[in-house]
């Protein structure tokens, strides 16, 4: 008999992530303002989540992406920016999976200091081995190595200008603009699969975080709708609001199922994993953008003030939809 129930290990990961997500939720405004605290970083390291999906050759557990997304979704329910900050070294490490052994040994311990950008729009030009251009959104704090992915190769720079940006969301992780002005890479290594695996992992991570945001917004706004009264009854009991909450619930469940399918496609090395992960990110980010706006609207004017977290989730969903080529490039890749 086919079962979609989680096994004991998966349930343990989910429960641990839920408890950790509650810690992140309690301090989410602080993480957004000041960055993630050393205490939270230490507690995160104790969970072992960072190593779940990392191959053994890079020091990880190689336990699979399905278990990883269980952790990511429930952490992001607490705070998406803090989750992405904590997971960024793991996220970055996947760039080395299809790299040569020299690159793996050279950079695998430096992933917390790496900022990665995929040049979909040809923002960087090359002349006589030197590169000029800019990347508008590079994630990370204290970046020492800039990895530019271009034409299936990773160009490694240490000579670059960097400026911290004030993004729409994800302040906790750090969003930067990186500029090269006739800079020569100090190292170059090829990705054997031209970067398709790393891009798929990037989309899977972002999809999991978006799913956590979407669920958080639904739970909070629906609870509000069950408490707030208008015209003598709970606003959730008015027909228009009931339809809206029903669609909201369906979207949250659909996104979670598509996320799990995308994780399964990577874990089982399906031939179409690239298209599945691209389509999952496109679908999930589209729904997260749409329904987190609804989450704000359900609260009315209260939704726009920082007394309630729904405005934060709306901002973060929009920001995530723009990363690594955004949902529009994903739509193109899903049809390849």
C-alpha positions as CSV (number, residue, x, y, z in Angstrom):
1,X,0.0,0.0,0.0
2,X,1.3,3.5,-0.9
3,X,1.7,5.7,2.1
4,X,2.5,9.4,2.3
5,X,3.0,9.3,6.0
6,X,6.4,10.3,7.4
7,X,8.6,7.7,8.9
8,X,10.0,8.0,12.4
9,X,13.2,9.7,11.4
10,X,11.4,12.2,9.2
11,X,8.9,12.9,11.9
12,X,11.7,13.6,14.3
13,X,13.3,16.0,11.9
14,X,10.0,17.8,11.4
15,X,9.3,18.1,15.1
16,X,12.8,19.4,15.8
17,X,12.5,21.9,13.0
18,X,9.1,23.0,14.3
19,X,10.6,23.7,17.7
20,X,13.5,25.6,16.2
21,X,11.1,27.5,14.0
22,X,9.3,28.7,17.1
23,X,12.6,30.2,18.4
24,X,13.1,31.9,15.1
25,X,9.6,33.3,15.2
26,X,10.1,34.7,18.6
27,X,13.0,36.8,17.5
28,X,12.2,37.4,13.8
29,X,12.1,41.2,14.1
30,X,15.4,41.2,15.9
31,X,17.0,39.0,13.2
32,X,15.7,41.3,10.5
33,X,17.1,44.4,12.2
34,X,20.4,43.1,13.7
35,X,21.1,39.8,12.1
36,X,21.0,36.3,13.6
37,X,22.4,36.0,17.1
38,X,25.4,33.7,18.0
39,X,23.1,31.9,20.4
40,X,20.7,30.9,17.6
41,X,23.6,30.0,15.4
42,X,24.9,27.6,18.0
43,X,21.5,26.0,18.6
44,X,21.1,25.6,14.8
45,X,24.5,23.8,14.6
46,X,23.4,21.4,17.3
47,X,20.4,20.3,15.2
48,X,22.6,18.9,12.5
49,X,20.3,20.3,9.8
50,X,23.2,21.8,7.9
51,X,24.6,18.4,6.9
52,X,21.4,16.6,6.0
53,X,21.6,16.9,2.2
54,X,25.4,17.5,1.8
55,X,27.3,14.6,0.1
56,X,29.6,12.6,2.2
57,X,32.6,13.7,0.1
58,X,31.9,17.3,1.3
59,X,31.5,16.3,4.9
60,X,27.8,15.8,5.0
61,X,25.3,13.1,5.8
62,X,23.9,12.5,2.3
63,X,20.4,11.8,3.9
64,X,18.5,13.3,1.0
65,X,16.7,16.5,0.0
66,X,13.3,15.3,1.2
67,X,14.5,15.4,4.8
68,X,16.1,18.7,4.1
69,X,12.9,20.4,2.9
70,X,11.1,19.2,6.0
71,X,13.6,21.1,8.0
72,X,13.7,24.2,5.8
73,X,9.9,24.6,5.6
74,X,9.4,24.5,9.3
75,X,12.3,26.8,10.0
76,X,11.1,29.3,7.5
77,X,7.7,29.2,9.2
78,X,9.6,31.0,12.0
79,X,11.7,33.4,10.0
80,X,12.7,33.0,6.3
81,X,15.6,35.4,6.4
82,X,17.2,33.7,9.4
83,X,16.6,30.3,7.8
84,X,18.4,31.3,4.6
85,X,21.2,32.9,6.6
86,X,21.8,29.7,8.7
87,X,21.5,27.4,5.6
88,X,23.6,29.5,3.2
89,X,26.9,27.6,3.7
90,X,25.0,24.3,3.0
91,X,23.3,25.9,0.0
92,X,26.6,27.2,-1.3
93,X,28.3,23.8,-0.9
94,X,26.2,22.3,-3.6
95,X,28.1,24.3,-6.2
96,X,31.0,21.9,-5.6
97,X,29.1,18.7,-6.2
98,X,29.9,18.7,-10.0
99,X,33.3,20.5,-9.6
100,X,36.7,18.9,-9.9
101,X,38.5,17.5,-6.9
102,X,40.9,20.4,-6.7
103,X,38.0,22.9,-6.3
104,X,36.3,20.7,-3.8
105,X,39.4,20.5,-1.5
106,X,40.2,24.2,-2.0
107,X,36.8,25.7,-1.2
108,X,34.7,23.2,0.8
109,X,35.7,24.8,4.1
110,X,35.1,28.4,2.8
111,X,31.4,28.2,1.8
112,X,30.3,30.5,4.6
113,X,32.4,33.3,3.0
114,X,31.1,32.8,-0.6
115,X,28.6,34.8,-2.5
116,X,27.2,33.2,-5.7
117,X,25.6,34.8,-8.7
118,X,24.4,33.2,-11.9
119,X,24.7,35.6,-14.9
120,X,21.4,34.9,-16.7
121,X,21.2,38.4,-18.1
122,X,24.8,38.8,-19.3
123,X,25.5,41.6,-16.8
124,X,29.2,40.8,-16.9
125,X,31.4,41.3,-20.0
126,X,34.8,39.8,-20.6
127,X,37.8,41.5,-22.4
128,X,41.2,39.8,-22.4
129,X,40.4,37.7,-19.4
130,X,39.1,40.6,-17.3
131,X,35.5,41.0,-16.3
132,X,33.4,44.1,-15.8
133,X,29.8,44.2,-14.6
134,X,27.6,44.1,-11.6
135,X,25.3,41.6,-9.7
136,X,22.3,43.2,-8.0
137,X,21.5,40.5,-5.5
138,X,24.2,38.4,-3.9
139,X,23.3,36.7,-0.6
140,X,25.6,36.6,2.4
141,X,27.4,38.5,5.1
142,X,31.2,38.9,5.2
143,X,31.7,37.7,1.6
144,X,35.3,37.1,0.7
145,X,34.9,35.0,-2.4
146,X,32.6,36.0,-5.3
147,X,31.6,33.0,-7.4
148,X,30.3,34.1,-10.8
149,X,28.6,31.3,-12.8
150,X,28.8,32.0,-16.5
151,X,28.6,29.6,-19.4
152,X,28.9,26.5,-17.2
153,X,32.0,27.7,-15.4
154,X,32.6,29.2,-12.0
155,X,34.8,32.3,-12.0
156,X,36.3,33.0,-8.5
157,X,37.0,36.6,-7.6
158,X,38.5,38.2,-4.5
159,X,39.0,41.6,-6.1
160,X,35.5,43.2,-6.2
161,X,33.4,46.0,-4.8
162,X,30.6,45.1,-2.5
163,X,27.7,47.3,-1.2
164,X,25.1,46.1,1.3
165,X,21.6,46.8,0.1
166,X,18.4,47.4,1.9
167,X,16.2,44.7,0.3
168,X,12.4,44.4,0.3
169,X,12.8,41.3,2.5
170,X,15.4,38.8,3.8
171,X,17.4,41.5,5.7
172,X,18.6,38.8,8.1
173,X,20.6,36.9,5.4
174,X,22.2,40.0,3.9
175,X,21.7,41.1,0.3
176,X,24.5,42.8,-1.6
177,X,25.4,44.4,-4.9
178,X,28.8,43.2,-6.2
179,X,30.7,45.1,-8.9
180,X,33.6,44.0,-11.0
181,X,35.8,46.6,-12.8
182,X,38.2,44.9,-15.0
183,X,38.8,42.2,-12.5
184,X,40.7,39.0,-13.3
185,X,39.4,35.7,-11.7
186,X,42.0,34.1,-9.4
187,X,40.5,30.7,-10.2
188,X,38.2,29.1,-12.7
189,X,36.6,25.7,-12.5
190,X,34.0,23.9,-14.7
191,X,30.8,22.4,-13.6
192,X,30.4,19.1,-15.4
193,X,26.6,19.5,-15.7
194,X,26.8,23.2,-16.7
195,X,25.3,24.2,-13.4
196,X,21.9,22.5,-13.7
197,X,22.2,20.6,-10.5
198,X,23.1,23.7,-8.4
199,X,20.4,25.7,-9.9
200,X,17.9,23.0,-9.1
201,X,19.0,22.8,-5.5
202,X,18.8,26.6,-5.2
203,X,15.2,26.5,-6.5
204,X,14.4,23.7,-4.1
205,X,15.8,25.5,-1.1
206,X,13.9,28.7,-2.0
207,X,10.7,26.7,-2.7
208,X,10.9,25.1,0.7
209,X,11.3,28.5,2.4
210,X,8.5,30.0,0.4
211,X,6.2,27.1,1.4
212,X,7.0,27.8,5.1
213,X,6.2,31.5,4.5
214,X,2.9,30.6,2.8
215,X,1.8,28.2,5.6
216,X,2.7,30.8,8.3
217,X,0.7,33.5,6.6
218,X,-2.3,31.2,6.2
219,X,-2.3,30.0,9.8
220,X,-1.9,33.5,11.2
221,X,-4.5,35.2,9.0
222,X,-7.0,32.4,9.3
223,X,-6.7,32.5,13.1
224,X,-7.3,36.2,12.9
225,X,-10.4,35.7,10.7
226,X,-11.8,33.3,13.3
227,X,-11.4,35.9,16.1
228,X,-12.4,39.2,14.4
229,X,-16.1,39.9,14.2
230,X,-18.1,42.0,11.8
231,X,-21.8,42.3,11.3
232,X,-22.5,40.0,14.2
233,X,-20.3,37.1,13.3
234,X,-16.7,36.0,12.7
235,X,-15.3,37.4,9.5
236,X,-14.3,33.8,8.5
237,X,-18.0,32.9,8.4
238,X,-18.8,35.4,5.8
239,X,-19.1,33.7,2.4
240,X,-16.5,35.8,0.5
241,X,-13.9,35.4,3.3
242,X,-14.7,31.6,3.6
243,X,-14.0,31.1,-0.1
244,X,-10.8,33.1,0.2
245,X,-9.6,31.0,3.2
246,X,-10.5,27.8,1.4
247,X,-8.3,28.8,-1.7
248,X,-5.5,29.9,0.7
249,X,-5.6,26.5,2.4
250,X,-5.6,24.6,-0.9
251,X,-2.6,26.6,-2.2
252,X,-0.6,25.9,1.0
253,X,-1.2,22.2,0.7
254,X,-0.6,22.1,-3.1
255,X,2.7,23.9,-2.7
256,X,3.9,21.5,0.0
257,X,3.1,18.5,-2.2
258,X,4.9,20.0,-5.2
259,X,7.9,20.8,-3.0
260,X,8.0,17.1,-1.9
261,X,7.8,16.0,-5.5
262,X,10.7,18.2,-6.4
263,X,12.8,16.9,-3.5
264,X,11.9,13.3,-4.6
265,X,13.0,14.1,-8.2
266,X,16.5,15.1,-6.9
267,X,16.8,12.3,-4.4
268,X,15.9,9.6,-7.0
269,X,17.9,11.3,-9.8
270,X,14.9,11.6,-12.2
271,X,15.9,12.5,-15.7
272,X,13.6,15.5,-15.6
273,X,14.7,16.8,-12.2
274,X,15.8,20.1,-13.7
275,X,12.4,20.8,-15.2
276,X,10.5,19.6,-12.1
277,X,12.5,21.8,-9.7
278,X,12.1,24.8,-12.1
279,X,8.3,24.3,-12.3
280,X,8.0,23.8,-8.6
281,X,9.8,27.1,-7.9
282,X,7.7,28.9,-10.5
283,X,4.4,27.5,-9.1
284,X,5.3,27.9,-5.4
285,X,6.7,31.4,-5.7
286,X,3.7,32.5,-7.7
287,X,1.3,31.2,-5.1
288,X,3.4,32.6,-2.2
289,X,3.4,36.1,-3.7
290,X,-0.3,36.0,-4.4
291,X,-1.6,34.5,-1.1
292,X,0.8,36.4,1.3
293,X,-0.9,39.5,-0.1
294,X,-4.2,38.0,0.8
295,X,-2.8,37.4,4.3
296,X,-2.2,41.1,4.6
297,X,-5.7,41.9,3.2
298,X,-7.5,39.6,5.6
299,X,-6.1,41.7,8.5
300,X,-7.2,44.9,6.8
301,X,-5.2,48.0,7.9
302,X,-3.6,45.9,10.7
303,X,-1.8,43.8,8.1
304,X,0.4,46.6,7.0
305,X,1.9,47.4,10.4
306,X,4.7,45.6,12.1
307,X,2.5,44.6,15.1
308,X,1.6,41.6,12.9
309,X,4.0,39.5,10.9
310,X,2.0,39.1,7.7
311,X,3.6,42.2,6.1
312,X,7.0,40.6,6.6
313,X,5.9,37.4,4.9
314,X,4.5,39.3,2.0
315,X,7.8,41.2,1.5
316,X,9.9,38.0,1.8
317,X,7.8,36.1,-0.7
318,X,8.3,38.8,-3.2
319,X,12.0,38.9,-2.7
320,X,12.4,35.2,-3.0
321,X,10.5,35.2,-6.3
322,X,13.3,37.4,-7.8
323,X,16.4,35.3,-6.7
324,X,18.5,33.2,-9.0
325,X,16.8,34.2,-12.2
326,X,13.4,34.4,-10.5
327,X,10.2,32.7,-11.4
328,X,10.2,33.9,-15.0
329,X,13.5,32.1,-15.9
330,X,12.1,29.1,-14.0
331,X,9.1,29.1,-16.2
332,X,11.4,29.0,-19.3
333,X,13.5,26.2,-17.9
334,X,10.4,24.1,-16.9
335,X,9.4,24.0,-20.5
336,X,12.7,22.9,-21.9
